[in-house]
Amino acid sequence: MSLPYRDADQIAEAQEAVRNNIPLDRIAGHLRVSVDEARRLLDLPSIRPIPETTSDDFDLFACDRLDGVL
């Protein structure tokens, strides 16, 4: 999926808005793109959900095995 064309002035204004803590959904509305597309246009990190871990997933001895790999 290709991103819509935005000139350098529009991107600079959007980056300045990010620095001034303007909400990203408002910036995306101004640029007439979705929030995900605005993130890609502005080279912002995407939001990924943090995987939930259970107590069974925790391994106390993982560092010992990794020392052998290094």
PDB file of N, CA, C and O in Angstrom:
ATOM      1  N   MET A   1       0.842  -1.167   0.000  1.00  0.00           N
ATOM      2  CA  MET A   1       0.000   0.000   0.000  1.00  0.00           C
ATOM      3  C   MET A   1       0.892   1.236   0.000  1.00  0.00           C
ATOM      4  O   MET A   1       1.745   1.389   0.874  1.00  0.00           O
ATOM      5  N   SER A   2       0.702   2.097  -0.954  1.00  0.00           N
ATOM      6  CA  SER A   2       1.516   3.299  -1.029  1.00  0.00           C
ATOM      7  C   SER A   2       0.852   4.433  -0.249  1.00  0.00           C
ATOM      8  O   SER A   2      -0.372   4.521  -0.149  1.00  0.00           O
ATOM      9  N   LEU A   3       1.689   5.278   0.285  1.00  0.00           N
ATOM     10  CA  LEU A   3       1.203   6.415   1.055  1.00  0.00           C
ATOM     11  C   LEU A   3       0.859   7.566   0.123  1.00  0.00           C
ATOM     12  O   LEU A   3       1.471   7.695  -0.937  1.00  0.00           O
ATOM     13  N   PRO A   4      -0.093   8.398   0.484  1.00  0.00           N
ATOM     14  CA  PRO A   4      -0.407   9.555  -0.346  1.00  0.00           C
ATOM     15  C   PRO A   4       0.753  10.542  -0.328  1.00  0.00           C
ATOM     16  O   PRO A   4       1.503  10.611   0.645  1.00  0.00           O
ATOM     17  N   TYR A   5       0.896  11.305  -1.406  1.00  0.00           N
ATOM     18  CA  TYR A   5       1.984  12.272  -1.501  1.00  0.00           C
ATOM     19  C   TYR A   5       1.689  13.475  -0.626  1.00  0.00           C
ATOM     20  O   TYR A   5       0.597  14.041  -0.682  1.00  0.00           O
ATOM     21  N   ARG A   6       2.644  13.855   0.165  1.00  0.00           N
ATOM     22  CA  ARG A   6       2.581  15.078   0.955  1.00  0.00           C
ATOM     23  C   ARG A   6       3.901  15.799   0.733  1.00  0.00           C
ATOM     24  O   ARG A   6       4.965  15.185   0.807  1.00  0.00           O
ATOM     25  N   ASP A   7       3.840  17.110   0.458  1.00  0.00           N
ATOM     26  CA  ASP A   7       5.080  17.837   0.209  1.00  0.00           C
ATOM     27  C   ASP A   7       5.840  18.052   1.516  1.00  0.00           C
ATOM     28  O   ASP A   7       5.313  17.809   2.602  1.00  0.00           O
ATOM     29  N   ALA A   8       7.080  18.509   1.394  1.00  0.00           N
ATOM     30  CA  ALA A   8       7.962  18.645   2.543  1.00  0.00           C
ATOM     31  C   ALA A   8       7.421  19.646   3.566  1.00  0.00           C
ATOM     32  O   ALA A   8       7.622  19.470   4.767  1.00  0.00           O
ATOM     33  N   ASP A   9       6.741  20.688   3.103  1.00  0.00           N
ATOM     34  CA  ASP A   9       6.188  21.667   4.033  1.00  0.00           C
ATOM     35  C   ASP A   9       5.106  21.058   4.921  1.00  0.00           C
ATOM     36  O   ASP A   9       5.056  21.324   6.122  1.00  0.00           O
ATOM     37  N   GLN A  10       4.239  20.237   4.323  1.00  0.00           N
ATOM     38  CA  GLN A  10       3.184  19.597   5.102  1.00  0.00           C
ATOM     39  C   GLN A  10       3.776  18.627   6.125  1.00  0.00           C
ATOM     40  O   GLN A  10       3.316  18.560   7.264  1.00  0.00           O
ATOM     41  N   ILE A  11       4.783  17.888   5.717  1.00  0.00           N
ATOM     42  CA  ILE A  11       5.415  16.940   6.643  1.00  0.00           C
ATOM     43  C   ILE A  11       6.137  17.687   7.754  1.00  0.00           C
ATOM     44  O   ILE A  11       6.086  17.273   8.912  1.00  0.00           O
ATOM     45  N   ALA A  12       6.812  18.785   7.414  1.00  0.00           N
ATOM     46  CA  ALA A  12       7.496  19.583   8.441  1.00  0.00           C
ATOM     47  C   ALA A  12       6.496  20.172   9.439  1.00  0.00           C
ATOM     48  O   ALA A  12       6.763  20.198  10.640  1.00  0.00           O
ATOM     49  N   GLU A  13       5.352  20.642   8.947  1.00  0.00           N
ATOM     50  CA  GLU A  13       4.318  21.160   9.841  1.00  0.00           C
ATOM     51  C   GLU A  13       3.785  20.057  10.758  1.00  0.00           C
ATOM     52  O   GLU A  13       3.548  20.286  11.944  1.00  0.00           O
ATOM     53  N   ALA A  14       3.600  18.872  10.200  1.00  0.00           N
ATOM     54  CA  ALA A  14       3.097  17.752  10.996  1.00  0.00           C
ATOM     55  C   ALA A  14       4.123  17.329  12.042  1.00  0.00           C
ATOM     56  O   ALA A  14       3.752  17.016  13.173  1.00  0.00           O
ATOM     57  N   GLN A  15       5.403  17.314  11.686  1.00  0.00           N
ATOM     58  CA  GLN A  15       6.445  16.975  12.650  1.00  0.00           C
ATOM     59  C   GLN A  15       6.520  18.018  13.757  1.00  0.00           C
ATOM     60  O   GLN A  15       6.744  17.674  14.918  1.00  0.00           O
ATOM     61  N   GLU A  16       6.337  19.279  13.411  1.00  0.00           N
ATOM     62  CA  GLU A  16       6.311  20.333  14.422  1.00  0.00           C
ATOM     63  C   GLU A  16       5.115  20.159  15.347  1.00  0.00           C
ATOM     64  O   GLU A  16       5.220  20.389  16.551  1.00  0.00           O
ATOM     65  N   ALA A  17       3.979  19.754  14.789  1.00  0.00           N
ATOM     66  CA  ALA A  17       2.795  19.508  15.608  1.00  0.00           C
ATOM     67  C   ALA A  17       3.029  18.359  16.575  1.00  0.00           C
ATOM     68  O   ALA A  17       2.577  18.409  17.718  1.00  0.00           O
ATOM     69  N   VAL A  18       3.735  17.319  16.125  1.00  0.00           N
ATOM     70  CA  VAL A  18       4.067  16.196  17.013  1.00  0.00           C
ATOM     71  C   VAL A  18       4.950  16.691  18.149  1.00  0.00           C
ATOM     72  O   VAL A  18       4.745  16.317  19.304  1.00  0.00           O
ATOM     73  N   ARG A  19       5.931  17.531  17.828  1.00  0.00           N
ATOM     74  CA  ARG A  19       6.809  18.077  18.869  1.00  0.00           C
ATOM     75  C   ARG A  19       6.044  18.957  19.856  1.00  0.00           C
ATOM     76  O   ARG A  19       6.443  19.084  21.014  1.00  0.00           O
ATOM     77  N   ASN A  20       4.946  19.565  19.400  1.00  0.00           N
ATOM     78  CA  ASN A  20       4.138  20.415  20.268  1.00  0.00           C
ATOM     79  C   ASN A  20       3.003  19.652  20.949  1.00  0.00           C
ATOM     80  O   ASN A  20       2.070  20.256  21.478  1.00  0.00           O
ATOM     81  N   ASN A  21       3.090  18.328  20.931  1.00  0.00           N
ATOM     82  CA  ASN A  21       2.139  17.444  21.618  1.00  0.00           C
ATOM     83  C   ASN A  21       0.705  17.551  21.108  1.00  0.00           C
ATOM     84  O   ASN A  21      -0.242  17.391  21.879  1.00  0.00           O
ATOM     85  N   ILE A  22       0.542  17.818  19.822  1.00  0.00           N
ATOM     86  CA  ILE A  22      -0.784  17.771  19.201  1.00  0.00           C
ATOM     87  C   ILE A  22      -1.130  16.295  19.008  1.00  0.00           C
ATOM     88  O   ILE A  22      -0.282  15.533  18.544  1.00  0.00           O
ATOM     89  N   PRO A  23      -2.333  15.872  19.346  1.00  0.00           N
ATOM     90  CA  PRO A  23      -2.695  14.456  19.180  1.00  0.00           C
ATOM     91  C   PRO A  23      -2.553  13.992  17.728  1.00  0.00           C
ATOM     92  O   PRO A  23      -2.874  14.718  16.788  1.00  0.00           O
ATOM     93  N   LEU A  24      -2.065  12.768  17.578  1.00  0.00           N
ATOM     94  CA  LEU A  24      -1.790  12.240  16.245  1.00  0.00           C
ATOM     95  C   LEU A  24      -3.061  12.091  15.418  1.00  0.00           C
ATOM     96  O   LEU A  24      -3.013  12.239  14.197  1.00  0.00           O
ATOM     97  N   ASP A  25      -4.194  11.802  16.049  1.00  0.00           N
ATOM     98  CA  ASP A  25      -5.421  11.677  15.275  1.00  0.00           C
ATOM     99  C   ASP A  25      -5.833  13.025  14.674  1.00  0.00           C
ATOM    100  O   ASP A  25      -6.404  13.073  13.585  1.00  0.00           O
ATOM    101  N   ARG A  26      -5.547  14.096  15.370  1.00  0.00           N
ATOM    102  CA  ARG A  26      -5.840  15.430  14.836  1.00  0.00           C
ATOM    103  C   ARG A  26      -4.900  15.771  13.670  1.00  0.00           C
ATOM    104  O   ARG A  26      -5.328  16.363  12.680  1.00  0.00           O
ATOM    105  N   ILE A  27      -3.627  15.396  13.792  1.00  0.00           N
ATOM    106  CA  ILE A  27      -2.661  15.619  12.709  1.00  0.00           C
ATOM    107  C   ILE A  27      -3.060  14.795  11.492  1.00  0.00           C
ATOM    108  O   ILE A  27      -3.013  15.285  10.363  1.00  0.00           O
ATOM    109  N   ALA A  28      -3.452  13.550  11.718  1.00  0.00           N
ATOM    110  CA  ALA A  28      -3.869  12.686  10.611  1.00  0.00           C
ATOM    111  C   ALA A  28      -5.095  13.253   9.911  1.00  0.00           C
ATOM    112  O   ALA A  28      -5.196  13.176   8.687  1.00  0.00           O
ATOM    113  N   GLY A  29      -6.026  13.820  10.669  1.00  0.00           N
ATOM    114  CA  GLY A  29      -7.201  14.443  10.064  1.00  0.00           C
ATOM    115  C   GLY A  29      -6.831  15.636   9.208  1.00  0.00           C
ATOM    116  O   GLY A  29      -7.420  15.857   8.149  1.00  0.00           O
ATOM    117  N   HIS A  30      -5.857  16.405   9.666  1.00  0.00           N
ATOM    118  CA  HIS A  30      -5.396  17.558   8.886  1.00  0.00           C
ATOM    119  C   HIS A  30      -4.738  17.112   7.583  1.00  0.00           C
ATOM    120  O   HIS A  30      -4.904  17.749   6.542  1.00  0.00           O
ATOM    121  N   LEU A  31      -3.988  16.010   7.652  1.00  0.00           N
ATOM    122  CA  LEU A  31      -3.327  15.479   6.460  1.00  0.00           C
ATOM    123  C   LEU A  31      -4.263  14.633   5.601  1.00  0.00           C
ATOM    124  O   LEU A  31      -3.913  14.248   4.485  1.00  0.00           O
ATOM    125  N   ARG A  32      -5.458  14.345   6.130  1.00  0.00           N
ATOM    126  CA  ARG A  32      -6.457  13.512   5.450  1.00  0.00           C
ATOM    127  C   ARG A  32      -5.949  12.102   5.175  1.00  0.00           C
ATOM    128  O   ARG A  32      -6.094  11.564   4.078  1.00  0.00           O
ATOM    129  N   VAL A  33      -5.348  11.523   6.217  1.00  0.00           N
ATOM    130  CA  VAL A  33      -4.876  10.139   6.169  1.00  0.00           C
ATOM    131  C   VAL A  33      -5.301   9.465   7.474  1.00  0.00           C
ATOM    132  O   VAL A  33      -5.766  10.128   8.401  1.00  0.00           O
ATOM    133  N   SER A  34      -5.140   8.161   7.535  1.00  0.00           N
ATOM    134  CA  SER A  34      -5.429   7.450   8.781  1.00  0.00           C
ATOM    135  C   SER A  34      -4.269   7.663   9.757  1.00  0.00           C
ATOM    136  O   SER A  34      -3.204   8.151   9.378  1.00  0.00           O
ATOM    137  N   VAL A  35      -4.493   7.294  10.996  1.00  0.00           N
ATOM    138  CA  VAL A  35      -3.456   7.465  12.014  1.00  0.00           C
ATOM    139  C   VAL A  35      -2.242   6.597  11.688  1.00  0.00           C
ATOM    140  O   VAL A  35      -1.105   7.033  11.872  1.00  0.00           O
ATOM    141  N   ASP A  36      -2.471   5.369  11.204  1.00  0.00           N
ATOM    142  CA  ASP A  36      -1.353   4.493  10.833  1.00  0.00           C
ATOM    143  C   ASP A  36      -0.547   5.079   9.683  1.00  0.00           C
ATOM    144  O   ASP A  36       0.682   5.019   9.684  1.00  0.00           O
ATOM    145  N   GLU A  37      -1.243   5.647   8.700  1.00  0.00           N
ATOM    146  CA  GLU A  37      -0.532   6.275   7.577  1.00  0.00           C
ATOM    147  C   GLU A  37       0.239   7.505   8.039  1.00  0.00           C
ATOM    148  O   GLU A  37       1.336   7.766   7.545  1.00  0.00           O
ATOM    149  N   ALA A  38      -0.315   8.260   8.977  1.00  0.00           N
ATOM    150  CA  ALA A  38       0.394   9.424   9.518  1.00  0.00           C
ATOM    151  C   ALA A  38       1.658   8.982  10.245  1.00  0.00           C
ATOM    152  O   ALA A  38       2.695   9.637  10.149  1.00  0.00           O
ATOM    153  N   ARG A  39       1.570   7.879  10.967  1.00  0.00           N
ATOM    154  CA  ARG A  39       2.770   7.355  11.633  1.00  0.00           C
ATOM    155  C   ARG A  39       3.855   7.017  10.618  1.00  0.00           C
ATOM    156  O   ARG A  39       5.029   7.316  10.836  1.00  0.00           O
ATOM    157  N   ARG A  40       3.465   6.396   9.517  1.00  0.00           N
ATOM    158  CA  ARG A  40       4.456   6.045   8.500  1.00  0.00           C
ATOM    159  C   ARG A  40       4.989   7.271   7.789  1.00  0.00           C
ATOM    160  O   ARG A  40       6.180   7.330   7.484  1.00  0.00           O
ATOM    161  N   LEU A  41       4.134   8.259   7.513  1.00  0.00           N
ATOM    162  CA  LEU A  41       4.600   9.487   6.862  1.00  0.00           C
ATOM    163  C   LEU A  41       5.605  10.241   7.719  1.00  0.00           C
ATOM    164  O   LEU A  41       6.558  10.827   7.205  1.00  0.00           O
ATOM    165  N   LEU A  42       5.388  10.224   9.019  1.00  0.00           N
ATOM    166  CA  LEU A  42       6.229  10.981   9.934  1.00  0.00           C
ATOM    167  C   LEU A  42       7.345  10.145  10.551  1.00  0.00           C
ATOM    168  O   LEU A  42       8.074  10.625  11.419  1.00  0.00           O
ATOM    169  N   ASP A  43       7.482   8.901  10.110  1.00  0.00           N
ATOM    170  CA  ASP A  43       8.498   7.974  10.635  1.00  0.00           C
ATOM    171  C   ASP A  43       8.408   7.807  12.139  1.00  0.00           C
ATOM    172  O   ASP A  43       9.426   7.794  12.832  1.00  0.00           O
ATOM    173  N   LEU A  44       7.198   7.680  12.640  1.00  0.00           N
ATOM    174  CA  LEU A  44       6.973   7.437  14.059  1.00  0.00           C
ATOM    175  C   LEU A  44       6.847   5.939  14.290  1.00  0.00           C
ATOM    176  O   LEU A  44       6.434   5.209  13.389  1.00  0.00           O
ATOM    177  N   PRO A  45       7.192   5.477  15.464  1.00  0.00           N
ATOM    178  CA  PRO A  45       7.064   4.042  15.735  1.00  0.00           C
ATOM    179  C   PRO A  45       5.601   3.613  15.757  1.00  0.00           C
ATOM    180  O   PRO A  45       4.722   4.357  16.192  1.00  0.00           O
ATOM    181  N   SER A  46       5.368   2.414  15.286  1.00  0.00           N
ATOM    182  CA  SER A  46       4.003   1.896  15.309  1.00  0.00           C
ATOM    183  C   SER A  46       3.700   1.339  16.690  1.00  0.00           C
ATOM    184  O   SER A  46       4.606   0.947  17.425  1.00  0.00           O
ATOM    185  N   ILE A  47       2.439   1.309  17.031  1.00  0.00           N
ATOM    186  CA  ILE A  47       2.026   0.796  18.330  1.00  0.00           C
ATOM    187  C   ILE A  47       1.737  -0.685  18.180  1.00  0.00           C
ATOM    188  O   ILE A  47       0.894  -1.099  17.384  1.00  0.00           O
ATOM    189  N   ARG A  48       2.447  -1.461  18.953  1.00  0.00           N
ATOM    190  CA  ARG A  48       2.220  -2.898  18.973  1.00  0.00           C
ATOM    191  C   ARG A  48       1.805  -3.290  20.383  1.00  0.00           C
ATOM    192  O   ARG A  48       2.384  -2.814  21.360  1.00  0.00           O
ATOM    193  N   PRO A  49       0.821  -4.141  20.490  1.00  0.00           N
ATOM    194  CA  PRO A  49       0.406  -4.551  21.836  1.00  0.00           C
ATOM    195  C   PRO A  49       1.515  -5.355  22.522  1.00  0.00           C
ATOM    196  O   PRO A  49       2.223  -6.134  21.885  1.00  0.00           O
ATOM    197  N   ILE A  50       1.643  -5.150  23.810  1.00  0.00           N
ATOM    198  CA  ILE A  50       2.624  -5.901  24.587  1.00  0.00           C
ATOM    199  C   ILE A  50       2.051  -7.275  24.867  1.00  0.00           C
ATOM    200  O   ILE A  50       0.956  -7.393  25.417  1.00  0.00           O
ATOM    201  N   PRO A  51       2.782  -8.320  24.491  1.00  0.00           N
ATOM    202  CA  PRO A  51       2.258  -9.660  24.751  1.00  0.00           C
ATOM    203  C   PRO A  51       2.173  -9.930  26.243  1.00  0.00           C
ATOM    204  O   PRO A  51       3.091  -9.625  27.004  1.00  0.00           O
ATOM    205  N   GLU A  52       1.072 -10.496  26.634  1.00  0.00           N
ATOM    206  CA  GLU A  52       0.883 -10.822  28.041  1.00  0.00           C
ATOM    207  C   GLU A  52       1.640 -12.099  28.360  1.00  0.00           C
ATOM    208  O   GLU A  52       1.543 -13.097  27.646  1.00  0.00           O
ATOM    209  N   THR A  53       2.386 -12.045  29.436  1.00  0.00           N
ATOM    210  CA  THR A  53       3.131 -13.228  29.852  1.00  0.00           C
ATOM    211  C   THR A  53       2.494 -13.792  31.110  1.00  0.00           C
ATOM    212  O   THR A  53       1.926 -13.071  31.931  1.00  0.00           O
ATOM    213  N   THR A  54       2.606 -15.067  31.225  1.00  0.00           N
ATOM    214  CA  THR A  54       2.122 -15.732  32.432  1.00  0.00           C
ATOM    215  C   THR A  54       3.338 -16.154  33.242  1.00  0.00           C
ATOM    216  O   THR A  54       4.467 -16.094  32.756  1.00  0.00           O
ATOM    217  N   SER A  55       3.109 -16.570  34.446  1.00  0.00           N
ATOM    218  CA  SER A  55       4.228 -16.998  35.293  1.00  0.00           C
ATOM    219  C   SER A  55       4.926 -18.218  34.704  1.00  0.00           C
ATOM    220  O   SER A  55       6.085 -18.471  35.032  1.00  0.00           O
ATOM    221  N   ASP A  56       4.251 -18.983  33.842  1.00  0.00           N
ATOM    222  CA  ASP A  56       4.865 -20.153  33.224  1.00  0.00           C
ATOM    223  C   ASP A  56       5.883 -19.761  32.166  1.00  0.00           C
ATOM    224  O   ASP A  56       6.775 -20.549  31.853  1.00  0.00           O
ATOM    225  N   ASP A  57       5.767 -18.537  31.596  1.00  0.00           N
ATOM    226  CA  ASP A  57       6.668 -18.106  30.538  1.00  0.00           C
ATOM    227  C   ASP A  57       8.010 -17.617  31.066  1.00  0.00           C
ATOM    228  O   ASP A  57       8.966 -17.514  30.298  1.00  0.00           O
ATOM    229  N   PHE A  58       8.104 -17.320  32.340  1.00  0.00           N
ATOM    230  CA  PHE A  58       9.323 -16.774  32.908  1.00  0.00           C
ATOM    231  C   PHE A  58      10.332 -17.882  33.149  1.00  0.00           C
ATOM    232  O   PHE A  58      10.021 -18.891  33.782  1.00  0.00           O
ATOM    233  N   ASP A  59      11.556 -17.687  32.636  1.00  0.00           N
ATOM    234  CA  ASP A  59      12.599 -18.700  32.760  1.00  0.00           C
ATOM    235  C   ASP A  59      13.780 -18.095  33.517  1.00  0.00           C
ATOM    236  O   ASP A  59      14.465 -17.209  33.005  1.00  0.00           O
ATOM    237  N   LEU A  60      14.013 -18.572  34.724  1.00  0.00           N
ATOM    238  CA  LEU A  60      15.096 -18.038  35.546  1.00  0.00           C
ATOM    239  C   LEU A  60      16.478 -18.373  34.999  1.00  0.00           C
ATOM    240  O   LEU A  60      17.441 -17.659  35.279  1.00  0.00           O
ATOM    241  N   PHE A  61      16.589 -19.443  34.228  1.00  0.00           N
ATOM    242  CA  PHE A  61      17.893 -19.903  33.787  1.00  0.00           C
ATOM    243  C   PHE A  61      18.169 -19.572  32.324  1.00  0.00           C
ATOM    244  O   PHE A  61      19.095 -20.130  31.736  1.00  0.00           O
ATOM    245  N   ALA A  62      17.405 -18.699  31.737  1.00  0.00           N
ATOM    246  CA  ALA A  62      17.614 -18.322  30.339  1.00  0.00           C
ATOM    247  C   ALA A  62      18.954 -17.627  30.155  1.00  0.00           C
ATOM    248  O   ALA A  62      19.606 -17.819  29.129  1.00  0.00           O
ATOM    249  N   CYS A  63      19.379 -16.826  31.123  1.00  0.00           N
ATOM    250  CA  CYS A  63      20.649 -16.116  30.988  1.00  0.00           C
ATOM    251  C   CYS A  63      21.831 -17.098  30.991  1.00  0.00           C
ATOM    252  O   CYS A  63      22.842 -16.842  30.337  1.00  0.00           O
ATOM    253  N   ASP A  64      21.717 -18.201  31.709  1.00  0.00           N
ATOM    254  CA  ASP A  64      22.799 -19.192  31.706  1.00  0.00           C
ATOM    255  C   ASP A  64      22.957 -19.838  30.339  1.00  0.00           C
ATOM    256  O   ASP A  64      24.077 -20.070  29.885  1.00  0.00           O
ATOM    257  N   ARG A  65      21.854 -20.125  29.690  1.00  0.00           N
ATOM    258  CA  ARG A  65      21.912 -20.709  28.352  1.00  0.00           C
ATOM    259  C   ARG A  65      22.441 -19.688  27.346  1.00  0.00           C
ATOM    260  O   ARG A  65      23.198 -20.042  26.443  1.00  0.00           O
ATOM    261  N   LEU A  66      22.048 -18.434  27.498  1.00  0.00           N
ATOM    262  CA  LEU A  66      22.508 -17.404  26.569  1.00  0.00           C
ATOM    263  C   LEU A  66      23.985 -17.093  26.735  1.00  0.00           C
ATOM    264  O   LEU A  66      24.636 -16.717  25.761  1.00  0.00           O
ATOM    265  N   ASP A  67      24.538 -17.235  27.931  1.00  0.00           N
ATOM    266  CA  ASP A  67      25.972 -17.046  28.128  1.00  0.00           C
ATOM    267  C   ASP A  67      26.771 -18.038  27.290  1.00  0.00           C
ATOM    268  O   ASP A  67      27.831 -17.698  26.766  1.00  0.00           O
ATOM    269  N   GLY A  68      26.271 -19.245  27.165  1.00  0.00           N
ATOM    270  CA  GLY A  68      26.948 -20.256  26.353  1.00  0.00           C
ATOM    271  C   GLY A  68      26.914 -19.926  24.884  1.00  0.00           C
ATOM    272  O   GLY A  68      27.820 -20.307  24.144  1.00  0.00           O
ATOM    273  N   VAL A  69      25.869 -19.211  24.437  1.00  0.00           N
ATOM    274  CA  VAL A  69      25.746 -18.835  23.018  1.00  0.00           C
ATOM    275  C   VAL A  69      26.727 -17.730  22.686  1.00  0.00           C
ATOM    276  O   VAL A  69      27.323 -17.730  21.608  1.00  0.00           O
ATOM    277  N   LEU A  70      26.901 -16.790  23.597  1.00  0.00           N
ATOM    278  CA  LEU A  70      27.803 -15.670  23.346  1.00  0.00           C
ATOM    279  C   LEU A  70      29.233 -16.129  23.415  1.00  0.00           C
ATOM    280  O   LEU A  70      30.148 -15.327  23.230  1.00  0.00           O
TER     281      LEU A  70
END
